[in-house]
Amino acid sequence: MSWEALWLSIKLASVTALLLLIIGIPLAYWLAFSKWKWKFLVEALVALPIVLPPTVLGFYLLIALGSQSPVGRIYQRIFDSTLIFTFKGLVIASILYSLPFAVQPLSMAFSGVNTRLIQISSLLGASPLKTFMKIILPLSLNGVLMAFVLSFAHTIGEFGLVLMVGGNIPGATRTISIDLYDQVQAMNDQAASETALFLLMLSFFFLSLIYFIDRKKGPYFPGFNRTY
């Protein structure tokens, strides 16, 4: 097993999960409390990566972030480098790919807060931001933790999207899943078995942690509404 690839995967997953909390918390708040009648379109867009093949998302990201796109040209002009086949490009791709795994548990947690507490806070003169920071967020910490764990675990297992957007550059974009693929291609069965076993144990650990966090509320599966 390549420790360099493992470290890169942990780094990618950590950065992605933290950025998804920053992006996901306000988005999930809006989804939980907005009364806009077309909100379901935003919900569908957020959940799209759950059913969309990673290669499809990777293809559109290659177009959107490539040197021929407006975003790619502006980035290259400012930083004198490209986004494709770089760690920064992988972070952008991972955020989009794991977005529903952060937003959905956050939105469910926010929606589960007793509305009477929110109404009382408003009647006492608290601003929406103060109500969120003092009431909604503290009562949703399980959802915040679950969002972090789910997005972290989902990013660790990325393969198709990473291969398309990041390629296979040692020390830059070669993650643990790409390293496993290389070992299989090279018919290095011993190293492939060790890497696969490690990823299996890691996946089991994350699932156990998720169920432990949510043990009082019943099972949760991303992409499906929970029955209370």
DANORPE-V255643 format. One record per helix or strand of 3 or more residues. SS is the DSSP state (H for helix, E for strand). FROM is the first residue (numbers start at 0). LEN is the number of residues. If there is no record, write none. Layout:
SS,FROM,LEN + SS,FROM,LEN
This chain:
H,2,31 + H,38,13 + H,53,12 + H,69,10 + H,86,25 + H,114,9 + H,127,9 + H,137,19 + H,159,6 + H,175,10 + H,188,25
